[in-house]
Amino acid sequence: MRQQTHKRGRFTNKTVAIVAALALGGGGAAIIAANASAHGDKSGSGQNNTVAAKAGTIQCPDVGQQLSDVPSKARPEVDKNLAELDNQVAKAYQQMNQQGSNDAVLSKLNDDRSQTLNNIGSAMGGDNSQLQGMANCKWQEVAAQSGQGQNGQQQGDQQQGGDQQGGQQQGGDQQGGDQQGGDQQGGQQQGGDQQGGQQGGEGANEVPGNAGGQAGNGPSQDDFVDITKVQPNVQQPPEAQGNGSTGTFSSECGVGDPQLRNSDNVIVAPGVGNGAHHMHDYVGSDKNDAFANNQTFEQGGTSCANQDDKSTYYWPVVRAQDGKDEADADQLGGGQEGNVGTILTPKSSKIEFKGNPQSKVTAMPKFLRIITGDAKAFTNGDKNANASWSCTGFEDRQLTDKYPLCPEGSSVTRTFDFQSCWDGQNIDSANHRDHVAFANEDGSCPNGFKAIPQLVNTITYDVPANTPFAVDGFPEQLHKPITDHDDFINVMSEDLMNEAVDCINSGKQCG
């Protein structure tokens, strides 16, 4: 485990109090009450005085991740219907956010899902075997937090029948944050000291009980942690063996053009506008929208310095929770779906491809698609959640289920480690995951997979002082940090990909 040697920054009590006052209340939940306003009190008092009658979100089985065998010819129709399932949940969540937990809304949602699942089964040739039991959604209550000392308390995540969503706990094993001693939820704890979550006592962030969210659906005060109070938790990577590949290849592609932002997702919902229900930043290809295809990418331009890299790299935008309206405040994917605040342009985006400690890497196939992280990890659990947050100067402490509060002079970082093993045959799969895999702990690939260059994308932001922030997401995911994710389609020329492979396998640093 790496140790930091520089002097740590400190937060003043005044700064912590300001951040606490600005951070969004309600335990990261939708505030469900009569006449609740999505944008707070309109009387000019500057406070949202709505009292939450009930707080929570909608939890549905993630059909897309469960599909493992969809005929290629059926995928367009299946993808369209999967996008419709997301649309149904978003609409139902919005209705509940306005009306309160409503059995009639939930019942209609389940009926609509049942019909859409039948459509998916029909597209797959009448095979409904993979769809059994995935129609019914439920209301998931989310406990509000008082902001007091938090050892032994539930941390911004919900627990039902012993199962914690967005940080599940089963049989004493915590997911979404390791637990060693104590009962702390949603963040690491060792010997009573919290890691990856806030510490109780003096200096802990506290949100007043009447603090309201800018859009009423998160994040919450408990989603933030002072990075200086997090213990180093990054493990050293496995040592390279004799046949390992230790080089790196970098591609400089800028930080994204605001004019190219959209709320599509061409991998998960091709041909469907607003398929992501949240806004993405794009670097690389300048043609990425829901209707792009392989030919579109190949014929388009690129923001990358090396014009032979027309790959598309895209991720959800980060917004300052500053009370200001963005240009998309009244649009789908933006304010209509709870994604509010000023979009922050990244300070930098580092795109780097790395080797494998156990073997040489082989070239990625052109148009290979990879998704890392899970946009629905708050309700799905953390099985596929692997994006991490930190601050510059504190890279030896990485957070999956918390946003970092960085000291003065330090920037917020997001790091995405992509899957580095490929099945050798497919550029995509029905659930967009089965054709690639993460390496084992020793760096070797699972049986049947071969090592490819590992994409690591690190994005930094200068967040305005004393301002909370949040990643865009599906509205029912409550803007939790654990839902962060990143997407990639390889559109490097064959020559450039071979150059990258040669560089990595020879132990050089190129690009």
C-alpha positions as CSV (number, residue, x, y, z in Angstrom):
1,M,0.0,0.0,0.0
2,R,1.4,3.3,-1.1
3,Q,1.9,6.1,1.4
4,Q,1.7,9.8,0.8
5,T,4.7,11.8,2.0
6,H,3.5,15.4,1.4
7,K,1.8,17.5,4.0
8,R,-2.0,17.1,4.0
9,G,-4.3,20.0,3.5
10,R,-6.9,20.8,6.1
11,F,-10.4,22.1,6.0
12,T,-11.5,24.9,8.3
13,N,-14.7,24.4,10.3
14,K,-16.1,27.3,8.3
15,T,-15.5,25.6,5.0
16,V,-17.0,22.3,6.3
17,A,-20.1,24.2,7.5
18,I,-20.6,25.9,4.1
19,V,-20.2,22.7,2.2
20,A,-22.7,21.0,4.6
21,A,-25.2,23.8,4.1
22,L,-24.9,23.6,0.3
23,A,-24.9,19.8,0.2
24,L,-28.1,18.2,-0.8
25,G,-30.3,16.8,2.0
26,G,-32.8,14.0,2.4
27,G,-30.3,11.1,2.6
28,G,-29.8,11.2,-1.2
29,A,-33.4,10.4,-1.7
30,A,-36.3,11.7,-3.6
31,I,-38.2,14.0,-1.2
32,I,-41.8,12.8,-1.3
33,A,-44.3,15.2,0.1
34,A,-47.4,17.0,-0.8
35,N,-46.8,20.0,-3.1
36,A,-43.0,19.3,-3.0
37,S,-41.1,21.6,-5.4
38,A,-38.3,20.1,-7.5
39,H,-36.3,23.3,-7.2
40,G,-37.0,24.2,-3.6
41,D,-38.9,27.1,-2.0
42,K,-40.1,29.8,-4.4
43,S,-40.9,32.3,-1.7
44,G,-37.5,33.8,-1.7
45,S,-36.4,32.5,1.7
46,G,-33.6,30.5,0.0
47,Q,-34.6,27.4,1.9
48,N,-36.7,24.4,1.0
49,N,-39.0,24.0,3.9
50,T,-40.8,20.9,2.6
51,V,-41.0,18.2,5.2
52,A,-40.3,14.7,3.7
53,A,-43.2,12.4,4.3
54,K,-41.4,9.5,2.7
55,A,-38.0,9.2,0.9
56,G,-36.9,6.6,-1.5
57,T,-36.6,5.4,-5.1
58,I,-37.7,2.7,-7.5
59,Q,-35.8,-0.6,-7.7
60,C,-36.3,-2.8,-10.7
61,P,-34.5,-5.9,-12.0
62,D,-31.9,-4.8,-14.5
63,V,-33.0,-6.8,-17.5
64,G,-30.2,-5.7,-19.8
65,Q,-27.5,-7.1,-17.6
66,Q,-29.3,-10.4,-17.3
67,L,-29.6,-11.1,-21.0
68,S,-26.8,-13.4,-22.1
69,D,-28.1,-15.0,-25.3
70,V,-29.8,-12.7,-27.7
71,P,-29.7,-13.5,-31.5
72,S,-27.8,-10.9,-33.4
73,K,-30.7,-10.1,-35.7
74,A,-33.0,-9.5,-32.6
75,R,-30.6,-7.1,-30.9
76,P,-31.9,-3.8,-32.4
77,E,-35.5,-4.6,-31.3
78,V,-34.3,-5.8,-27.9
79,D,-32.2,-2.7,-27.4
80,K,-35.2,-0.5,-28.3
81,N,-37.3,-2.2,-25.7
82,L,-34.6,-2.2,-23.1
83,A,-34.5,1.6,-23.5
84,E,-38.3,1.7,-23.1
85,L,-37.9,-0.1,-19.8
86,D,-35.6,2.7,-18.6
87,N,-38.0,5.3,-19.9
88,Q,-40.9,3.7,-18.0
89,V,-38.9,3.7,-14.7
90,A,-37.9,7.4,-15.2
91,K,-41.5,8.4,-15.8
92,A,-42.8,6.5,-12.8
93,Y,-40.1,7.9,-10.6
94,Q,-41.0,11.4,-11.7
95,Q,-44.6,10.8,-10.9
96,M,-43.8,9.4,-7.4
97,N,-41.4,12.4,-6.8
98,Q,-44.4,14.7,-7.4
99,Q,-47.2,12.6,-5.8
100,G,-45.6,10.5,-3.2
101,S,-45.2,6.7,-3.0
102,N,-48.2,5.5,-5.0
103,D,-49.3,1.9,-5.4
104,A,-51.2,2.8,-8.6
105,V,-48.1,4.2,-10.2
106,L,-46.1,1.2,-9.3
107,S,-48.8,-1.2,-10.5
108,K,-49.0,0.6,-13.9
109,L,-45.2,0.5,-14.2
110,N,-45.2,-3.3,-13.6
111,D,-47.9,-3.8,-16.2
112,D,-46.0,-1.7,-18.7
113,R,-42.8,-3.6,-18.0
114,S,-44.6,-6.9,-18.5
115,Q,-45.8,-5.9,-21.9
116,T,-42.3,-4.6,-22.9
117,L,-40.8,-7.9,-21.7
118,N,-43.2,-9.8,-23.9
119,N,-42.0,-7.7,-26.8
120,I,-38.4,-8.6,-26.0
121,G,-39.3,-12.3,-25.8
122,S,-41.1,-12.1,-29.1
123,A,-38.1,-10.4,-30.7
124,M,-36.0,-13.3,-29.4
125,G,-38.2,-15.9,-31.1
126,G,-40.7,-16.3,-28.3
127,D,-38.0,-17.3,-25.7
128,N,-39.0,-15.7,-22.4
129,S,-36.9,-18.0,-20.2
130,Q,-34.4,-15.2,-19.5
131,L,-37.1,-12.8,-18.6
132,Q,-39.0,-14.7,-15.9
133,G,-39.5,-12.7,-12.7
134,M,-38.1,-9.4,-14.0
135,A,-41.4,-7.5,-14.5
136,N,-42.0,-6.4,-10.9
137,C,-40.4,-3.2,-9.4
138,K,-40.7,-2.1,-5.8
139,W,-40.5,1.0,-3.8
140,Q,-37.1,1.2,-2.0
141,E,-37.1,3.4,1.0
142,V,-33.9,5.3,1.7
143,A,-33.1,6.3,5.2
144,A,-32.4,10.0,5.8
145,Q,-29.4,10.9,7.8
146,S,-29.1,13.3,10.7
147,G,-25.5,14.2,9.9
148,Q,-24.4,13.1,13.4
149,G,-21.4,10.8,14.1
150,Q,-21.9,7.8,11.9
151,N,-20.2,4.8,13.4
152,G,-22.8,2.1,13.7
153,Q,-25.3,3.9,11.5
154,Q,-26.4,3.3,7.9
155,Q,-24.6,5.5,5.4
156,G,-26.8,7.0,2.8
157,D,-27.7,3.6,1.5
158,Q,-30.9,1.6,2.1
159,Q,-31.2,-1.7,3.9
160,Q,-34.2,-4.0,3.7
161,G,-34.3,-7.5,5.3
162,G,-30.5,-7.3,5.8
163,D,-29.8,-6.5,2.1
164,Q,-28.2,-3.1,1.6
165,Q,-28.7,-1.5,-1.9
166,G,-25.8,0.5,-3.3
167,G,-23.6,-1.2,-0.7
168,Q,-25.1,-4.6,0.1
169,Q,-24.4,-6.5,3.2
170,Q,-24.9,-10.2,3.3
171,G,-23.9,-12.5,6.1
172,G,-21.7,-9.8,7.6
173,D,-19.8,-9.2,4.3
174,Q,-20.1,-5.6,3.1
175,Q,-20.2,-4.8,-0.6
176,G,-19.6,-1.2,-1.7
177,G,-17.1,-0.6,1.1
178,D,-15.0,-3.1,3.1
179,Q,-15.9,-3.5,6.7
180,Q,-13.5,-4.6,9.4
181,G,-14.9,-4.2,13.0
182,G,-18.0,-2.1,13.7
183,D,-21.3,-1.7,12.0
184,Q,-20.6,1.1,9.5
185,Q,-22.4,0.9,6.2
186,G,-21.4,2.2,2.8
187,G,-17.8,3.0,3.6
188,Q,-14.8,1.2,5.0
189,Q,-14.2,1.0,8.7
190,Q,-11.2,-0.4,10.5
191,G,-10.9,-0.4,14.3
192,G,-13.8,2.0,14.6
193,D,-12.3,4.6,12.3
194,Q,-14.2,5.1,9.1
195,Q,-12.4,4.9,5.7
196,G,-14.2,5.8,2.5
197,G,-16.9,7.5,4.6
198,Q,-17.2,10.4,7.0
199,Q,-15.9,10.3,10.5
200,G,-18.2,11.3,13.3
201,G,-17.3,14.0,15.8
202,E,-15.7,17.3,15.4
203,G,-15.4,18.5,11.8
204,A,-17.9,16.0,10.4
205,N,-20.1,17.5,7.7
206,E,-23.6,18.0,8.9
207,V,-26.7,19.0,6.9
208,P,-29.5,21.0,8.6
209,G,-32.8,19.1,8.7
210,N,-34.5,21.6,6.4
211,A,-31.8,21.6,3.7
212,G,-33.3,20.8,0.4
213,G,-31.8,19.3,-2.8
214,Q,-31.4,21.4,-5.9
215,A,-33.6,18.9,-7.8
216,G,-34.9,16.9,-4.8
217,N,-33.2,13.6,-5.7
218,G,-29.7,13.7,-4.4
219,P,-26.9,13.6,-3.8
220,S,-27.0,13.8,0.0
221,Q,-24.6,15.1,2.6
222,D,-23.7,11.6,3.4
223,D,-22.4,11.0,-0.1
224,F,-19.4,13.3,0.6
225,V,-16.2,12.7,2.6
226,D,-13.2,14.8,3.5
227,I,-10.4,13.1,1.5
228,T,-7.9,14.0,4.2
229,K,-9.7,11.7,6.7
230,V,-9.6,8.7,4.4
231,Q,-6.8,6.2,5.0
232,P,-4.7,5.0,2.0
233,N,-6.4,2.0,0.5
234,V,-4.8,1.4,-2.9
235,Q,-3.1,-1.9,-3.3
236,Q,0.1,-2.3,-5.3
237,P,-0.5,-4.0,-8.6
238,P,0.9,-7.5,-9.2
239,E,4.6,-7.5,-10.2
240,A,5.3,-8.1,-13.9
241,Q,6.5,-11.6,-14.7
242,G,9.1,-12.5,-17.4
243,N,6.5,-12.5,-20.2
244,G,4.7,-9.5,-18.9
245,S,4.1,-6.3,-20.8
246,T,5.1,-3.1,-19.0
247,G,4.8,-0.3,-21.6
248,T,2.1,2.4,-21.9
249,F,0.6,4.1,-24.9
250,S,-1.2,7.4,-24.5
251,S,-3.7,9.2,-26.7
252,E,-4.3,13.0,-26.3
253,C,-7.9,13.7,-27.1
254,G,-8.8,16.9,-25.2
255,V,-11.6,17.4,-22.6
256,G,-14.7,17.4,-24.8
257,D,-16.7,20.0,-26.8
258,P,-19.8,21.2,-25.0
259,Q,-21.6,21.4,-28.4
260,L,-21.3,17.6,-28.7
261,R,-22.9,16.7,-25.4
262,N,-26.0,14.6,-25.6
263,S,-28.0,12.2,-23.5
264,D,-27.8,9.3,-25.9
265,N,-25.9,6.0,-25.4
266,V,-25.0,4.4,-28.7
267,I,-23.7,1.2,-27.0
268,V,-26.6,0.4,-24.8
269,A,-29.5,2.1,-26.7
270,P,-28.5,2.5,-30.3
271,G,-31.1,4.4,-32.4
272,V,-32.9,5.7,-29.3
273,G,-32.7,9.4,-28.4
274,N,-32.1,10.2,-24.7
275,G,-31.3,6.5,-24.1
276,A,-29.1,7.4,-21.2
277,H,-31.4,9.9,-19.4
278,H,-28.3,11.9,-18.5
279,M,-25.7,14.0,-20.3
280,H,-22.4,12.7,-21.6
281,D,-19.1,14.4,-22.4
282,Y,-17.4,13.1,-25.5
283,V,-13.8,13.1,-26.7
284,G,-12.3,11.4,-29.7
285,S,-15.0,10.9,-32.3
286,D,-17.1,14.0,-33.2
287,K,-20.0,11.8,-34.5
288,N,-21.2,10.0,-31.4
289,D,-24.9,10.1,-30.9
290,A,-27.6,7.4,-30.7
291,F,-27.7,7.0,-34.5
292,A,-24.0,6.6,-35.1
293,N,-22.7,3.3,-36.4
294,N,-19.3,1.8,-37.2
295,Q,-19.2,3.5,-40.6
296,T,-20.2,6.9,-39.0
297,F,-17.3,6.6,-36.7
298,E,-14.8,5.6,-39.3
299,Q,-15.8,8.5,-41.6
300,G,-16.0,11.1,-38.9
301,G,-13.4,13.4,-37.4
302,T,-11.6,13.2,-34.1
303,S,-10.4,15.5,-31.3
304,C,-7.4,13.2,-30.7
305,A,-4.0,14.6,-31.7
306,N,-3.3,11.4,-33.6
307,Q,-5.9,11.5,-36.3
308,D,-5.7,7.8,-36.7
309,D,-7.5,7.5,-33.3
310,K,-11.2,8.0,-34.1
311,S,-12.2,6.1,-31.0
312,T,-15.0,7.5,-28.9
313,Y,-14.5,7.9,-25.2
314,Y,-17.5,9.2,-23.2
315,W,-18.7,9.6,-19.6
316,P,-21.5,11.3,-17.6
317,V,-20.9,15.0,-17.0
318,V,-20.3,16.3,-13.5
319,R,-22.3,19.3,-12.3
320,A,-21.7,21.8,-9.6
321,Q,-24.7,21.9,-7.3
322,D,-24.7,25.7,-7.3
323,G,-28.3,26.5,-7.8
324,K,-27.8,27.7,-11.3
325,D,-29.7,26.5,-14.5
326,E,-27.7,25.0,-17.3
327,A,-28.8,25.3,-21.0
328,D,-30.5,21.9,-20.6
329,A,-32.5,22.8,-17.5
330,D,-35.8,22.3,-19.3
331,Q,-34.8,19.3,-21.4
332,L,-34.9,15.5,-21.2
333,G,-31.5,14.2,-20.0
334,G,-31.1,17.5,-18.1
335,G,-33.3,19.3,-15.7
336,Q,-36.5,17.4,-16.6
337,E,-34.8,14.3,-15.2
338,G,-33.1,15.8,-12.1
339,N,-29.7,16.5,-13.7
340,V,-29.2,20.1,-12.6
341,G,-26.5,22.6,-11.9
342,T,-23.6,24.0,-13.9
343,I,-21.8,21.4,-16.0
344,L,-18.1,21.4,-15.2
345,T,-15.7,21.1,-18.1
346,P,-12.8,18.8,-17.2
347,K,-9.5,20.3,-16.4
348,S,-7.8,17.3,-18.1
349,S,-8.6,13.8,-19.4
350,K,-5.7,11.4,-19.5
351,I,-6.2,8.4,-21.8
352,E,-3.6,5.7,-21.3
353,F,-3.4,2.1,-22.4
354,K,-1.4,-0.3,-20.2
355,G,0.0,-3.8,-20.4
356,N,-0.5,-7.1,-18.5
357,P,1.9,-8.3,-15.8
358,Q,1.5,-11.9,-16.9
359,S,1.6,-11.8,-20.7
360,K,2.0,-9.8,-23.8
361,V,-1.1,-8.0,-25.1
362,T,-2.8,-8.6,-28.4
363,A,-4.5,-6.0,-30.5
364,M,-8.1,-4.9,-29.8
365,P,-10.4,-5.6,-32.7
366,K,-11.7,-2.5,-34.4
367,F,-15.1,-1.4,-33.1
368,L,-14.7,-3.3,-29.8
369,R,-17.1,-1.8,-27.3
370,I,-16.4,-1.7,-23.5
371,I,-18.4,-0.3,-20.6
372,T,-16.8,0.0,-17.2
373,G,-18.8,0.7,-14.1
374,D,-22.6,0.5,-13.6
375,A,-25.0,3.4,-14.1
376,K,-27.6,1.6,-11.9
377,A,-25.3,0.4,-9.2
378,F,-27.3,2.1,-6.4
379,T,-30.3,-0.3,-7.1
380,N,-28.3,-3.1,-8.7
381,G,-25.7,-3.5,-6.0
382,D,-22.0,-3.0,-6.5
383,K,-21.0,-6.1,-8.5
384,N,-20.0,-4.0,-11.6
385,A,-19.2,-0.7,-9.8
386,N,-15.5,0.0,-10.2
387,A,-15.1,3.7,-11.1
388,S,-13.3,5.6,-8.3
389,W,-13.1,9.2,-7.0
390,S,-10.2,10.9,-5.3
391,C,-8.2,14.2,-5.2
392,T,-4.9,15.1,-6.8
393,G,-2.2,14.6,-4.2
394,F,-4.3,11.9,-2.5
395,E,-4.3,9.3,-5.3
396,D,-3.4,6.5,-2.8
397,R,-7.0,6.7,-1.4
398,Q,-9.7,5.9,-3.9
399,L,-13.5,6.0,-3.2
400,T,-16.2,4.1,-5.0
401,D,-19.3,5.1,-3.1
402,K,-18.4,8.6,-1.9
403,Y,-17.6,11.9,-3.5
404,P,-14.3,13.5,-2.2
405,L,-14.1,16.9,-0.6
406,C,-10.6,18.1,-1.7
407,P,-8.5,20.6,0.2
408,E,-7.6,23.9,-1.4
409,G,-5.3,23.5,-4.4
410,S,-6.4,19.9,-5.0
411,S,-8.6,18.8,-7.9
412,V,-11.3,16.2,-8.0
413,T,-10.3,13.0,-10.0
414,R,-12.4,10.3,-11.5
415,T,-10.5,7.1,-12.6
416,F,-11.9,4.4,-14.8
417,D,-10.0,1.1,-15.2
418,F,-11.4,-0.8,-18.1
419,Q,-11.6,-4.5,-18.6
420,S,-8.3,-5.8,-20.0
421,C,-9.2,-9.3,-21.2
422,W,-11.2,-10.2,-24.4
423,D,-12.9,-13.4,-25.5
424,G,-11.0,-13.2,-28.8
425,Q,-14.2,-13.3,-30.9
426,N,-16.8,-10.7,-30.2
427,I,-16.8,-6.9,-30.3
428,D,-19.9,-6.7,-28.1
429,S,-22.3,-9.0,-26.2
430,A,-26.0,-9.0,-25.4
431,N,-25.4,-7.4,-22.0
432,H,-22.3,-5.5,-23.2
433,R,-20.1,-7.2,-20.6
434,D,-19.7,-10.9,-21.3
435,H,-17.2,-10.4,-24.2
436,V,-14.7,-8.7,-21.9
437,A,-13.5,-9.4,-18.4
438,F,-11.2,-8.0,-15.7
439,A,-7.9,-9.7,-15.0
440,N,-7.6,-12.0,-12.0
441,E,-5.7,-10.7,-8.9
442,D,-2.4,-11.9,-10.2
443,G,-3.0,-10.1,-13.5
444,S,-3.8,-13.2,-15.6
445,C,-6.9,-13.4,-17.8
446,P,-9.7,-15.8,-17.1
447,N,-9.8,-19.0,-19.1
448,G,-10.8,-18.4,-22.7
449,F,-9.8,-14.7,-22.6
450,K,-6.6,-13.0,-23.9
451,A,-4.9,-9.9,-22.6
452,I,-5.5,-6.6,-24.6
453,P,-4.2,-3.1,-23.8
454,Q,-6.0,-1.8,-20.7
455,L,-7.6,1.6,-21.1
456,V,-7.3,3.7,-18.0
457,N,-9.0,7.1,-18.2
458,T,-8.4,9.7,-15.5
459,I,-10.4,12.9,-15.5
460,T,-9.8,15.9,-13.3
461,Y,-12.0,18.8,-12.3
462,D,-11.5,22.1,-10.6
463,V,-14.7,22.3,-8.5
464,P,-15.6,25.8,-7.3
465,A,-14.7,26.3,-3.6
466,N,-17.4,25.2,-1.1
467,T,-19.6,23.7,-3.8
468,P,-20.9,20.2,-3.7
469,F,-21.1,18.4,-7.1
470,A,-22.7,15.3,-8.6
471,V,-22.4,13.0,-11.5
472,D,-25.3,12.8,-14.0
473,G,-27.3,9.6,-13.8
474,F,-30.7,7.9,-14.3
475,P,-33.1,9.9,-12.1
476,E,-34.0,6.9,-9.8
477,Q,-30.3,6.4,-9.0
478,L,-30.2,9.5,-6.8
479,H,-26.9,10.8,-8.2
480,K,-24.9,8.4,-6.1
481,P,-21.2,8.3,-6.8
482,I,-21.3,4.5,-7.0
483,T,-23.2,4.8,-10.3
484,D,-20.3,6.4,-12.2
485,H,-19.3,4.7,-15.4
486,D,-17.3,5.2,-18.7
487,D,-17.8,4.0,-22.3
488,F,-15.3,3.2,-25.1
489,I,-15.5,2.1,-28.7
490,N,-12.2,1.4,-30.4
491,V,-11.8,3.1,-33.7
492,M,-8.1,3.2,-34.0
493,S,-6.6,2.4,-37.4
494,E,-5.0,-1.1,-37.6
495,D,-1.6,0.5,-37.9
496,L,-2.0,2.6,-34.8
497,M,-3.4,-0.2,-32.7
498,N,-0.4,-2.4,-33.8
499,E,1.9,0.5,-32.8
500,A,0.3,0.7,-29.4
501,V,0.6,-3.1,-28.9
502,D,4.3,-3.1,-29.9
503,C,5.0,-0.2,-27.6
504,I,3.3,-1.9,-24.6
505,N,4.9,-5.3,-25.2
506,S,8.4,-3.8,-25.6
507,G,8.1,-1.9,-22.3
508,K,8.2,1.6,-23.8
509,Q,6.2,4.7,-23.0
510,C,4.7,6.1,-26.2
511,G,2.0,8.3,-27.6
